[in-house]
Amino acid sequence: MRGTGKAEIFVMLAHPVAHAKSPGIFNEIFEQKGLDSLMVPLSCRPEDFEAFWAGITAAENIRGVIISVP
């Protein structure tokens, strides 16, 4: 089962993020392998990056971040 309270979360960060294909690809792989993991697309304006990064690094179940820079 995916998305439980024990899930490992991965983030796809971009601005904008709507074009990102990584979340769908990774979530399909997680599903196929039966992993309790999710990749979540997140958008953050460049001027808010420091605050965003402070929050992401404080989260205990974030296992990885893909950052897309245009």
Predicted model as a PDB file, atoms N, CA, C, CB and O in Angstrom, pLDDT in the B-factor column:
MODEL        1                                                                  
ATOM      1  N   MET A   1       0.846  -1.178   0.000  1.00 66.00           N  
ATOM      2  CA  MET A   1       0.000   0.000   0.000  1.00 66.00           C  
ATOM      3  C   MET A   1       0.892   1.243   0.000  1.00 66.00           C  
ATOM      4  CB  MET A   1      -0.963  -0.003   1.225  1.00 66.00           C  
ATOM      5  O   MET A   1       1.851   1.328   0.768  1.00 66.00           O  
ATOM      6  N   ARG A   2       0.571   2.189  -0.857  1.00 75.00           N  
ATOM      7  CA  ARG A   2       1.348   3.426  -0.945  1.00 75.00           C  
ATOM      8  C   ARG A   2       0.636   4.552  -0.218  1.00 75.00           C  
ATOM      9  CB  ARG A   2       1.593   3.813  -2.410  1.00 75.00           C  
ATOM     10  O   ARG A   2      -0.590   4.568  -0.108  1.00 75.00           O  
ATOM     11  N   GLY A   3       1.425   5.488   0.272  1.00 79.00           N  
ATOM     12  CA  GLY A   3       0.866   6.694   0.860  1.00 79.00           C  
ATOM     13  C   GLY A   3       0.421   6.547   2.294  1.00 79.00           C  
ATOM     14  O   GLY A   3      -0.460   7.282   2.741  1.00 79.00           O  
ATOM     15  N   THR A   4       1.005   5.616   3.029  1.00 86.00           N  
ATOM     16  CA  THR A   4       0.657   5.478   4.432  1.00 86.00           C  
ATOM     17  C   THR A   4       1.412   6.527   5.243  1.00 86.00           C  
ATOM     18  CB  THR A   4       0.975   4.050   4.944  1.00 86.00           C  
ATOM     19  O   THR A   4       2.166   7.324   4.685  1.00 86.00           O  
ATOM     20  N   GLY A   5       1.213   6.526   6.525  1.00 86.00           N  
ATOM     21  CA  GLY A   5       1.934   7.445   7.405  1.00 86.00           C  
ATOM     22  C   GLY A   5       3.416   7.166   7.478  1.00 86.00           C  
ATOM     23  O   GLY A   5       4.177   7.975   8.010  1.00 86.00           O  
ATOM     24  N   LYS A   6       3.842   6.018   6.944  1.00 90.00           N  
ATOM     25  CA  LYS A   6       5.262   5.657   6.931  1.00 90.00           C  
ATOM     26  C   LYS A   6       5.906   5.898   5.565  1.00 90.00           C  
ATOM     27  CB  LYS A   6       5.431   4.197   7.329  1.00 90.00           C  
ATOM     28  O   LYS A   6       7.065   5.543   5.352  1.00 90.00           O  
ATOM     29  N   ALA A   7       5.162   6.494   4.653  1.00 92.00           N  
ATOM     30  CA  ALA A   7       5.649   6.686   3.283  1.00 92.00           C  
ATOM     31  C   ALA A   7       6.904   7.538   3.233  1.00 92.00           C  
ATOM     32  CB  ALA A   7       4.573   7.323   2.432  1.00 92.00           C  
ATOM     33  O   ALA A   7       7.055   8.502   3.983  1.00 92.00           O  
ATOM     34  N   GLU A   8       7.806   7.158   2.326  1.00 94.00           N  
ATOM     35  CA  GLU A   8       8.965   7.982   2.027  1.00 94.00           C  
ATOM     36  C   GLU A   8       8.549   8.905   0.886  1.00 94.00           C  
ATOM     37  CB  GLU A   8      10.235   7.107   1.649  1.00 94.00           C  
ATOM     38  O   GLU A   8       7.999   8.462  -0.122  1.00 94.00           O  
ATOM     39  N   ILE A   9       8.820  10.187   1.063  1.00 95.00           N  
ATOM     40  CA  ILE A   9       8.371  11.195   0.104  1.00 95.00           C  
ATOM     41  C   ILE A   9       9.569  11.744  -0.679  1.00 95.00           C  
ATOM     42  CB  ILE A   9       7.621  12.346   0.830  1.00 95.00           C  
ATOM     43  O   ILE A   9      10.618  12.061  -0.118  1.00 95.00           O  
ATOM     44  N   PHE A  10       9.372  11.842  -1.975  1.00 96.00           N  
ATOM     45  CA  PHE A  10      10.350  12.452  -2.866  1.00 96.00           C  
ATOM     46  C   PHE A  10       9.666  13.656  -3.504  1.00 96.00           C  
ATOM     47  CB  PHE A  10      10.878  11.428  -3.956  1.00 96.00           C  
ATOM     48  O   PHE A  10       8.458  13.630  -3.743  1.00 96.00           O  
ATOM     49  N   VAL A  11      10.418  14.693  -3.776  1.00 96.00           N  
ATOM     50  CA  VAL A  11       9.854  15.946  -4.283  1.00 96.00           C  
ATOM     51  C   VAL A  11      10.454  16.269  -5.646  1.00 96.00           C  
ATOM     52  CB  VAL A  11      10.108  17.108  -3.290  1.00 96.00           C  
ATOM     53  O   VAL A  11      11.662  16.143  -5.847  1.00 96.00           O  
ATOM     54  N   MET A  12       9.608  16.685  -6.576  1.00 96.00           N  
ATOM     55  CA  MET A  12      10.043  17.250  -7.855  1.00 96.00           C  
ATOM     56  C   MET A  12       9.771  18.739  -7.757  1.00 96.00           C  
ATOM     57  CB  MET A  12       9.295  16.588  -9.100  1.00 96.00           C  
ATOM     58  O   MET A  12       8.615  19.162  -7.753  1.00 96.00           O  
ATOM     59  N   LEU A  13      10.832  19.541  -7.677  1.00 95.00           N  
ATOM     60  CA  LEU A  13      10.708  20.991  -7.502  1.00 95.00           C  
ATOM     61  C   LEU A  13      11.023  21.711  -8.803  1.00 95.00           C  
ATOM     62  CB  LEU A  13      11.641  21.487  -6.381  1.00 95.00           C  
ATOM     63  O   LEU A  13      12.066  21.483  -9.416  1.00 95.00           O  
ATOM     64  N   ALA A  14      10.123  22.570  -9.211  1.00 93.00           N  
ATOM     65  CA  ALA A  14      10.319  23.384 -10.403  1.00 93.00           C  
ATOM     66  C   ALA A  14       9.396  24.591 -10.311  1.00 93.00           C  
ATOM     67  CB  ALA A  14      10.048  22.562 -11.706  1.00 93.00           C  
ATOM     68  O   ALA A  14       8.463  24.615  -9.508  1.00 93.00           O  
ATOM     69  N   HIS A  15       9.664  25.578 -11.133  1.00 93.00           N  
ATOM     70  CA  HIS A  15       8.761  26.727 -11.221  1.00 93.00           C  
ATOM     71  C   HIS A  15       8.715  27.186 -12.664  1.00 93.00           C  
ATOM     72  CB  HIS A  15       9.216  27.888 -10.280  1.00 93.00           C  
ATOM     73  O   HIS A  15       9.640  27.842 -13.142  1.00 93.00           O  
ATOM     74  N   PRO A  16       7.650  26.849 -13.352  1.00 92.00           N  
ATOM     75  CA  PRO A  16       6.479  26.090 -12.913  1.00 92.00           C  
ATOM     76  C   PRO A  16       6.791  24.594 -12.925  1.00 92.00           C  
ATOM     77  CB  PRO A  16       5.258  26.397 -13.816  1.00 92.00           C  
ATOM     78  O   PRO A  16       7.832  24.173 -13.430  1.00 92.00           O  
ATOM     79  N   VAL A  17       5.890  23.802 -12.371  1.00 92.00           N  
ATOM     80  CA  VAL A  17       6.126  22.365 -12.264  1.00 92.00           C  
ATOM     81  C   VAL A  17       5.140  21.532 -13.093  1.00 92.00           C  
ATOM     82  CB  VAL A  17       6.046  21.946 -10.815  1.00 92.00           C  
ATOM     83  O   VAL A  17       5.301  20.316 -13.204  1.00 92.00           O  
ATOM     84  N   ALA A  18       4.140  22.167 -13.663  1.00 90.00           N  
ATOM     85  CA  ALA A  18       3.080  21.424 -14.366  1.00 90.00           C  
ATOM     86  C   ALA A  18       3.593  20.557 -15.511  1.00 90.00           C  
ATOM     87  CB  ALA A  18       2.059  22.389 -14.903  1.00 90.00           C  
ATOM     88  O   ALA A  18       2.968  19.552 -15.852  1.00 90.00           O  
ATOM     89  N   HIS A  19       4.711  20.929 -16.102  1.00 88.00           N  
ATOM     90  CA  HIS A  19       5.261  20.174 -17.232  1.00 88.00           C  
ATOM     91  C   HIS A  19       6.055  18.936 -16.806  1.00 88.00           C  
ATOM     92  CB  HIS A  19       6.147  21.075 -18.057  1.00 88.00           C  
ATOM     93  O   HIS A  19       6.384  18.099 -17.647  1.00 88.00           O  
ATOM     94  N   ALA A  20       6.361  18.810 -15.528  1.00 89.00           N  
ATOM     95  CA  ALA A  20       7.251  17.760 -15.038  1.00 89.00           C  
ATOM     96  C   ALA A  20       6.654  16.365 -15.223  1.00 89.00           C  
ATOM     97  CB  ALA A  20       7.568  17.993 -13.572  1.00 89.00           C  
ATOM     98  O   ALA A  20       5.508  16.115 -14.850  1.00 89.00           O  
ATOM     99  N   LYS A  21       7.431  15.478 -15.792  1.00 92.00           N  
ATOM    100  CA  LYS A  21       7.000  14.103 -16.003  1.00 92.00           C  
ATOM    101  C   LYS A  21       7.548  13.159 -14.929  1.00 92.00           C  
ATOM    102  CB  LYS A  21       7.436  13.631 -17.381  1.00 92.00           C  
ATOM    103  O   LYS A  21       7.056  12.042 -14.772  1.00 92.00           O  
ATOM    104  N   SER A  22       8.552  13.603 -14.202  1.00 92.00           N  
ATOM    105  CA  SER A  22       9.186  12.735 -13.206  1.00 92.00           C  
ATOM    106  C   SER A  22       8.225  12.163 -12.173  1.00 92.00           C  
ATOM    107  CB  SER A  22      10.257  13.489 -12.501  1.00 92.00           C  
ATOM    108  O   SER A  22       8.312  10.971 -11.879  1.00 92.00           O  
ATOM    109  N   PRO A  23       7.307  12.954 -11.604  1.00 95.00           N  
ATOM    110  CA  PRO A  23       6.421  12.372 -10.592  1.00 95.00           C  
ATOM    111  C   PRO A  23       5.632  11.170 -11.109  1.00 95.00           C  
ATOM    112  CB  PRO A  23       5.460  13.423 -10.092  1.00 95.00           C  
ATOM    113  O   PRO A  23       5.540  10.152 -10.422  1.00 95.00           O  
ATOM    114  N   GLY A  24       5.075  11.273 -12.284  1.00 95.00           N  
ATOM    115  CA  GLY A  24       4.308  10.159 -12.838  1.00 95.00           C  
ATOM    116  C   GLY A  24       5.173   8.937 -13.092  1.00 95.00           C  
ATOM    117  O   GLY A  24       4.766   7.810 -12.811  1.00 95.00           O  
ATOM    118  N   ILE A  25       6.365   9.162 -13.622  1.00 96.00           N  
ATOM    119  CA  ILE A  25       7.285   8.055 -13.910  1.00 96.00           C  
ATOM    120  C   ILE A  25       7.710   7.365 -12.621  1.00 96.00           C  
ATOM    121  CB  ILE A  25       8.524   8.561 -14.675  1.00 96.00           C  
ATOM    122  O   ILE A  25       7.641   6.141 -12.515  1.00 96.00           O  
ATOM    123  N   PHE A  26       8.152   8.155 -11.638  1.00 96.00           N  
ATOM    124  CA  PHE A  26       8.606   7.568 -10.383  1.00 96.00           C  
ATOM    125  C   PHE A  26       7.468   6.892  -9.625  1.00 96.00           C  
ATOM    126  CB  PHE A  26       9.245   8.634  -9.511  1.00 96.00           C  
ATOM    127  O   PHE A  26       7.659   5.810  -9.069  1.00 96.00           O  
ATOM    128  N   ASN A  27       6.290   7.507  -9.594  1.00 96.00           N  
ATOM    129  CA  ASN A  27       5.169   6.896  -8.879  1.00 96.00           C  
ATOM    130  C   ASN A  27       4.766   5.572  -9.499  1.00 96.00           C  
ATOM    131  CB  ASN A  27       3.978   7.838  -8.859  1.00 96.00           C  
ATOM    132  O   ASN A  27       4.355   4.655  -8.787  1.00 96.00           O  
ATOM    133  N   GLU A  28       4.876   5.457 -10.815  1.00 96.00           N  
ATOM    134  CA  GLU A  28       4.585   4.184 -11.471  1.00 96.00           C  
ATOM    135  C   GLU A  28       5.603   3.122 -11.051  1.00 96.00           C  
ATOM    136  CB  GLU A  28       4.587   4.352 -13.005  1.00 96.00           C  
ATOM    137  O   GLU A  28       5.236   1.975 -10.796  1.00 96.00           O  
ATOM    138  N   ILE A  29       6.874   3.502 -10.980  1.00 96.00           N  
ATOM    139  CA  ILE A  29       7.916   2.567 -10.540  1.00 96.00           C  
ATOM    140  C   ILE A  29       7.692   2.158  -9.086  1.00 96.00           C  
ATOM    141  CB  ILE A  29       9.317   3.197 -10.706  1.00 96.00           C  
ATOM    142  O   ILE A  29       7.789   0.978  -8.749  1.00 96.00           O  
ATOM    143  N   PHE A  30       7.393   3.128  -8.229  1.00 96.00           N  
ATOM    144  CA  PHE A  30       7.126   2.809  -6.817  1.00 96.00           C  
ATOM    145  C   PHE A  30       5.973   1.810  -6.711  1.00 96.00           C  
ATOM    146  CB  PHE A  30       6.793   4.101  -6.013  1.00 96.00           C  
ATOM    147  O   PHE A  30       6.032   0.866  -5.923  1.00 96.00           O  
ATOM    148  N   GLU A  31       4.929   2.024  -7.509  1.00 94.00           N  
ATOM    149  CA  GLU A  31       3.758   1.147  -7.500  1.00 94.00           C  
ATOM    150  C   GLU A  31       4.142  -0.267  -7.948  1.00 94.00           C  
ATOM    151  CB  GLU A  31       2.650   1.716  -8.414  1.00 94.00           C  
ATOM    152  O   GLU A  31       3.763  -1.251  -7.314  1.00 94.00           O  
ATOM    153  N   GLN A  32       4.892  -0.355  -9.038  1.00 95.00           N  
ATOM    154  CA  GLN A  32       5.301  -1.658  -9.566  1.00 95.00           C  
ATOM    155  C   GLN A  32       6.141  -2.434  -8.555  1.00 95.00           C  
ATOM    156  CB  GLN A  32       6.085  -1.480 -10.864  1.00 95.00           C  
ATOM    157  O   GLN A  32       6.024  -3.656  -8.455  1.00 95.00           O  
ATOM    158  N   LYS A  33       6.975  -1.737  -7.819  1.00 95.00           N  
ATOM    159  CA  LYS A  33       7.863  -2.389  -6.856  1.00 95.00           C  
ATOM    160  C   LYS A  33       7.217  -2.572  -5.488  1.00 95.00           C  
ATOM    161  CB  LYS A  33       9.134  -1.589  -6.709  1.00 95.00           C  
ATOM    162  O   LYS A  33       7.823  -3.154  -4.588  1.00 95.00           O  
ATOM    163  N   GLY A  34       5.982  -2.075  -5.323  1.00 94.00           N  
ATOM    164  CA  GLY A  34       5.280  -2.224  -4.061  1.00 94.00           C  
ATOM    165  C   GLY A  34       5.875  -1.388  -2.935  1.00 94.00           C  
ATOM    166  O   GLY A  34       5.793  -1.766  -1.766  1.00 94.00           O  
ATOM    167  N   LEU A  35       6.470  -0.259  -3.284  1.00 94.00           N  
ATOM    168  CA  LEU A  35       7.094   0.607  -2.285  1.00 94.00           C  
ATOM    169  C   LEU A  35       6.094   1.601  -1.706  1.00 94.00           C  
ATOM    170  CB  LEU A  35       8.275   1.354  -2.897  1.00 94.00           C  
ATOM    171  O   LEU A  35       5.216   2.098  -2.413  1.00 94.00           O  
ATOM    172  N   ASP A  36       6.231   1.878  -0.448  1.00 95.00           N  
ATOM    173  CA  ASP A  36       5.409   2.898   0.209  1.00 95.00           C  
ATOM    174  C   ASP A  36       6.121   4.236   0.037  1.00 95.00           C  
ATOM    175  CB  ASP A  36       5.171   2.564   1.740  1.00 95.00           C  
ATOM    176  O   ASP A  36       6.623   4.820   0.998  1.00 95.00           O  
ATOM    177  N   SER A  37       6.154   4.705  -1.199  1.00 95.00           N  
ATOM    178  CA  SER A  37       6.863   5.929  -1.569  1.00 95.00           C  
ATOM    179  C   SER A  37       6.009   6.723  -2.539  1.00 95.00           C  
ATOM    180  CB  SER A  37       8.248   5.609  -2.191  1.00 95.00           C  
ATOM    181  O   SER A  37       5.220   6.159  -3.298  1.00 95.00           O  
ATOM    182  N   LEU A  38       6.174   8.035  -2.508  1.00 95.00           N  
ATOM    183  CA  LEU A  38       5.447   8.942  -3.399  1.00 95.00           C  
ATOM    184  C   LEU A  38       6.386  10.035  -3.875  1.00 95.00           C  
ATOM    185  CB  LEU A  38       4.210   9.554  -2.689  1.00 95.00           C  
ATOM    186  O   LEU A  38       7.233  10.505  -3.116  1.00 95.00           O  
ATOM    187  N   MET A  39       6.240  10.443  -5.132  1.00 96.00           N  
ATOM    188  CA  MET A  39       6.918  11.643  -5.595  1.00 96.00           C  
ATOM    189  C   MET A  39       5.845  12.698  -5.810  1.00 96.00           C  
ATOM    190  CB  MET A  39       7.749  11.378  -6.911  1.00 96.00           C  
ATOM    191  O   MET A  39       4.846  12.464  -6.492  1.00 96.00           O  
ATOM    192  N   VAL A  40       6.069  13.862  -5.217  1.00 95.00           N  
ATOM    193  CA  VAL A  40       5.104  14.947  -5.230  1.00 95.00           C  
ATOM    194  C   VAL A  40       5.681  16.134  -6.016  1.00 95.00           C  
ATOM    195  CB  VAL A  40       4.731  15.369  -3.779  1.00 95.00           C  
ATOM    196  O   VAL A  40       6.791  16.581  -5.725  1.00 95.00           O  
ATOM    197  N   PRO A  41       4.938  16.650  -7.012  1.00 96.00           N  
ATOM    198  CA  PRO A  41       5.394  17.840  -7.715  1.00 96.00           C  
ATOM    199  C   PRO A  41       5.091  19.091  -6.887  1.00 96.00           C  
ATOM    200  CB  PRO A  41       4.730  17.936  -9.103  1.00 96.00           C  
ATOM    201  O   PRO A  41       3.965  19.283  -6.428  1.00 96.00           O  
ATOM    202  N   LEU A  42       6.098  19.931  -6.705  1.00 95.00           N  
ATOM    203  CA  LEU A  42       5.916  21.178  -5.960  1.00 95.00           C  
ATOM    204  C   LEU A  42       6.487  22.334  -6.756  1.00 95.00           C  
ATOM    205  CB  LEU A  42       6.583  21.099  -4.570  1.00 95.00           C  
ATOM    206  O   LEU A  42       7.528  22.207  -7.400  1.00 95.00           O  
ATOM    207  N   SER A  43       5.802  23.454  -6.706  1.00 94.00           N  
ATOM    208  CA  SER A  43       6.263  24.667  -7.365  1.00 94.00           C  
ATOM    209  C   SER A  43       6.667  25.682  -6.306  1.00 94.00           C  
ATOM    210  CB  SER A  43       5.168  25.247  -8.300  1.00 94.00           C  
ATOM    211  O   SER A  43       5.990  25.835  -5.289  1.00 94.00           O  
ATOM    212  N   CYS A  44       7.769  26.370  -6.552  1.00 93.00           N  
ATOM    213  CA  CYS A  44       8.251  27.388  -5.619  1.00 93.00           C  
ATOM    214  C   CYS A  44       8.883  28.518  -6.422  1.00 93.00           C  
ATOM    215  CB  CYS A  44       9.274  26.786  -4.598  1.00 93.00           C  
ATOM    216  O   CYS A  44       9.747  28.287  -7.268  1.00 93.00           O  
ATOM    217  N   ARG A  45       8.448  29.722  -6.149  1.00 93.00           N  
ATOM    218  CA  ARG A  45       9.047  30.877  -6.823  1.00 93.00           C  
ATOM    219  C   ARG A  45      10.493  31.026  -6.354  1.00 93.00           C  
ATOM    220  CB  ARG A  45       8.231  32.183  -6.540  1.00 93.00           C  
ATOM    221  O   ARG A  45      10.789  30.778  -5.185  1.00 93.00           O  
ATOM    222  N   PRO A  46      11.393  31.428  -7.247  1.00 91.00           N  
ATOM    223  CA  PRO A  46      12.808  31.567  -6.879  1.00 91.00           C  
ATOM    224  C   PRO A  46      13.028  32.441  -5.636  1.00 91.00           C  
ATOM    225  CB  PRO A  46      13.580  32.152  -8.044  1.00 91.00           C  
ATOM    226  O   PRO A  46      13.898  32.144  -4.818  1.00 91.00           O  
ATOM    227  N   GLU A  47      12.261  33.493  -5.497  1.00 94.00           N  
ATOM    228  CA  GLU A  47      12.452  34.387  -4.339  1.00 94.00           C  
ATOM    229  C   GLU A  47      12.026  33.750  -3.017  1.00 94.00           C  
ATOM    230  CB  GLU A  47      11.672  35.673  -4.548  1.00 94.00           C  
ATOM    231  O   GLU A  47      12.360  34.262  -1.948  1.00 94.00           O  
ATOM    232  N   ASP A  48      11.298  32.647  -3.080  1.00 95.00           N  
ATOM    233  CA  ASP A  48      10.855  31.940  -1.868  1.00 95.00           C  
ATOM    234  C   ASP A  48      11.665  30.676  -1.588  1.00 95.00           C  
ATOM    235  CB  ASP A  48       9.387  31.578  -1.992  1.00 95.00           C  
ATOM    236  O   ASP A  48      11.341  29.924  -0.668  1.00 95.00           O  
ATOM    237  N   PHE A  49      12.715  30.437  -2.373  1.00 93.00           N  
ATOM    238  CA  PHE A  49      13.442  29.184  -2.274  1.00 93.00           C  
ATOM    239  C   PHE A  49      14.050  28.945  -0.890  1.00 93.00           C  
ATOM    240  CB  PHE A  49      14.522  29.154  -3.308  1.00 93.00           C  
ATOM    241  O   PHE A  49      13.977  27.826  -0.381  1.00 93.00           O  
ATOM    242  N   GLU A  50      14.638  29.953  -0.280  1.00 95.00           N  
ATOM    243  CA  GLU A  50      15.266  29.746   1.035  1.00 95.00           C  
ATOM    244  C   GLU A  50      14.257  29.270   2.076  1.00 95.00           C  
ATOM    245  CB  GLU A  50      15.928  31.040   1.516  1.00 95.00           C  
ATOM    246  O   GLU A  50      14.550  28.355   2.847  1.00 95.00           O  
ATOM    247  N   ALA A  51      13.089  29.872   2.105  1.00 95.00           N  
ATOM    248  CA  ALA A  51      12.057  29.447   3.050  1.00 95.00           C  
ATOM    249  C   ALA A  51      11.575  28.037   2.719  1.00 95.00           C  
ATOM    250  CB  ALA A  51      10.873  30.432   3.038  1.00 95.00           C  
ATOM    251  O   ALA A  51      11.368  27.217   3.613  1.00 95.00           O  
ATOM    252  N   PHE A  52      11.399  27.764   1.431  1.00 93.00           N  
ATOM    253  CA  PHE A  52      10.992  26.429   0.997  1.00 93.00           C  
ATOM    254  C   PHE A  52      12.020  25.391   1.445  1.00 93.00           C  
ATOM    255  CB  PHE A  52      10.817  26.386  -0.537  1.00 93.00           C  
ATOM    256  O   PHE A  52      11.657  24.361   2.012  1.00 93.00           O  
ATOM    257  N   TRP A  53      13.301  25.662   1.191  1.00 94.00           N  
ATOM    258  CA  TRP A  53      14.358  24.706   1.515  1.00 94.00           C  
ATOM    259  C   TRP A  53      14.430  24.447   3.016  1.00 94.00           C  
ATOM    260  CB  TRP A  53      15.706  25.213   1.006  1.00 94.00           C  
ATOM    261  O   TRP A  53      14.666  23.314   3.435  1.00 94.00           O  
ATOM    262  N   ALA A  54      14.231  25.478   3.824  1.00 94.00           N  
ATOM    263  CA  ALA A  54      14.234  25.300   5.279  1.00 94.00           C  
ATOM    264  C   ALA A  54      13.124  24.334   5.692  1.00 94.00           C  
ATOM    265  CB  ALA A  54      14.061  26.663   5.999  1.00 94.00           C  
ATOM    266  O   ALA A  54      13.327  23.486   6.561  1.00 94.00           O  
ATOM    267  N   GLY A  55      11.968  24.462   5.076  1.00 92.00           N  
ATOM    268  CA  GLY A  55      10.853  23.569   5.396  1.00 92.00           C  
ATOM    269  C   GLY A  55      11.096  22.147   4.928  1.00 92.00           C  
ATOM    270  O   GLY A  55      10.831  21.195   5.661  1.00 92.00           O  
ATOM    271  N   ILE A  56      11.597  21.999   3.715  1.00 92.00           N  
ATOM    272  CA  ILE A  56      11.852  20.665   3.155  1.00 92.00           C  
ATOM    273  C   ILE A  56      12.903  19.927   3.983  1.00 92.00           C  
ATOM    274  CB  ILE A  56      12.312  20.771   1.682  1.00 92.00           C  
ATOM    275  O   ILE A  56      12.739  18.741   4.268  1.00 92.00           O  
ATOM    276  N   THR A  57      13.965  20.604   4.367  1.00 91.00           N  
ATOM    277  CA  THR A  57      15.030  19.935   5.117  1.00 91.00           C  
ATOM    278  C   THR A  57      14.602  19.621   6.547  1.00 91.00           C  
ATOM    279  CB  THR A  57      16.285  20.798   5.132  1.00 91.00           C  
ATOM    280  O   THR A  57      15.209  18.772   7.199  1.00 91.00           O  
ATOM    281  N   ALA A  58      13.569  20.290   7.039  1.00 93.00           N  
ATOM    282  CA  ALA A  58      13.059  19.995   8.386  1.00 93.00           C  
ATOM    283  C   ALA A  58      12.135  18.779   8.388  1.00 93.00           C  
ATOM    284  CB  ALA A  58      12.314  21.210   8.947  1.00 93.00           C  
ATOM    285  O   ALA A  58      11.930  18.161   9.433  1.00 93.00           O  
ATOM    286  N   ALA A  59      11.581  18.432   7.238  1.00 91.00           N  
ATOM    287  CA  ALA A  59      10.666  17.291   7.149  1.00 91.00           C  
ATOM    288  C   ALA A  59      11.453  15.988   7.300  1.00 91.00           C  
ATOM    289  CB  ALA A  59       9.888  17.307   5.797  1.00 91.00           C  
ATOM    290  O   ALA A  59      12.468  15.788   6.632  1.00 91.00           O  
ATOM    291  N   GLU A  60      10.988  15.120   8.165  1.00 91.00           N  
ATOM    292  CA  GLU A  60      11.721  13.893   8.461  1.00 91.00           C  
ATOM    293  C   GLU A  60      11.522  12.768   7.453  1.00 91.00           C  
ATOM    294  CB  GLU A  60      11.330  13.406   9.797  1.00 91.00           C  
ATOM    295  O   GLU A  60      12.334  11.844   7.404  1.00 91.00           O  
ATOM    296  N   ASN A  61      10.470  12.822   6.651  1.00 92.00           N  
ATOM    297  CA  ASN A  61      10.243  11.719   5.718  1.00 92.00           C  
ATOM    298  C   ASN A  61      10.499  12.092   4.256  1.00 92.00           C  
ATOM    299  CB  ASN A  61       8.833  11.224   5.864  1.00 92.00           C  
ATOM    300  O   ASN A  61      10.092  11.363   3.352  1.00 92.00           O  
ATOM    301  N   ILE A  62      11.169  13.221   4.021  1.00 94.00           N  
ATOM    302  CA  ILE A  62      11.595  13.574   2.668  1.00 94.00           C  
ATOM    303  C   ILE A  62      12.902  12.831   2.403  1.00 94.00           C  
ATOM    304  CB  ILE A  62      11.771  15.140   2.497  1.00 94.00           C  
ATOM    305  O   ILE A  62      13.887  13.013   3.119  1.00 94.00           O  
ATOM    306  N   ARG A  63      12.899  11.997   1.375  1.00 95.00           N  
ATOM    307  CA  ARG A  63      14.075  11.178   1.079  1.00 95.00           C  
ATOM    308  C   ARG A  63      14.889  11.680  -0.097  1.00 95.00           C  
ATOM    309  CB  ARG A  63      13.654   9.774   0.814  1.00 95.00           C  
ATOM    310  O   ARG A  63      16.031  11.258  -0.282  1.00 95.00           O  
ATOM    311  N   GLY A  64      14.320  12.579  -0.901  1.00 95.00           N  
ATOM    312  CA  GLY A  64      15.060  13.090  -2.041  1.00 95.00           C  
ATOM    313  C   GLY A  64      14.313  14.206  -2.725  1.00 95.00           C  
ATOM    314  O   GLY A  64      13.090  14.315  -2.627  1.00 95.00           O  
ATOM    315  N   VAL A  65      15.075  15.042  -3.426  1.00 94.00           N  
ATOM    316  CA  VAL A  65      14.506  16.178  -4.152  1.00 94.00           C  
ATOM    317  C   VAL A  65      15.153  16.248  -5.529  1.00 94.00           C  
ATOM    318  CB  VAL A  65      14.715  17.516  -3.368  1.00 94.00           C  
ATOM    319  O   VAL A  65      16.378  16.231  -5.654  1.00 94.00           O  
ATOM    320  N   ILE A  66      14.323  16.327  -6.549  1.00 94.00           N  
ATOM    321  CA  ILE A  66      14.807  16.625  -7.904  1.00 94.00           C  
ATOM    322  C   ILE A  66      14.502  18.101  -8.129  1.00 94.00           C  
ATOM    323  CB  ILE A  66      14.120  15.691  -9.021  1.00 94.00           C  
ATOM    324  O   ILE A  66      13.360  18.535  -7.975  1.00 94.00           O  
ATOM    325  N   ILE A  67      15.513  18.861  -8.490  1.00 92.00           N  
ATOM    326  CA  ILE A  67      15.317  20.289  -8.741  1.00 92.00           C  
ATOM    327  C   ILE A  67      15.530  20.548 -10.225  1.00 92.00           C  
ATOM    328  CB  ILE A  67      16.288  21.161  -7.873  1.00 92.00           C  
ATOM    329  O   ILE A  67      16.579  20.230 -10.785  1.00 92.00           O  
ATOM    330  N   SER A  68      14.515  21.130 -10.848  1.00 89.00           N  
ATOM    331  CA  SER A  68      14.578  21.470 -12.260  1.00 89.00           C  
ATOM    332  C   SER A  68      14.777  22.976 -12.395  1.00 89.00           C  
ATOM    333  CB  SER A  68      13.294  21.009 -13.005  1.00 89.00           C  
ATOM    334  O   SER A  68      13.987  23.774 -11.891  1.00 89.00           O  
ATOM    335  N   VAL A  69      15.840  23.336 -13.079  1.00 78.00           N  
ATOM    336  CA  VAL A  69      16.130  24.755 -13.305  1.00 78.00           C  
ATOM    337  C   VAL A  69      15.972  25.038 -14.788  1.00 78.00           C  
ATOM    338  CB  VAL A  69      17.570  25.137 -12.809  1.00 78.00           C  
ATOM    339  O   VAL A  69      16.634  24.412 -15.616  1.00 78.00           O  
ATOM    340  N   PRO A  70      15.090  25.985 -15.131  1.00 68.00           N  
ATOM    341  CA  PRO A  70      14.892  26.261 -16.556  1.00 68.00           C  
ATOM    342  C   PRO A  70      16.127  26.836 -17.219  1.00 68.00           C  
ATOM    343  CB  PRO A  70      13.741  27.209 -16.741  1.00 68.00           C  
ATOM    344  O   PRO A  70      16.110  27.119 -18.417  1.00 68.00           O  
TER     345      PRO A  70                                                      
ENDMDL                                                                          
END                                                                             
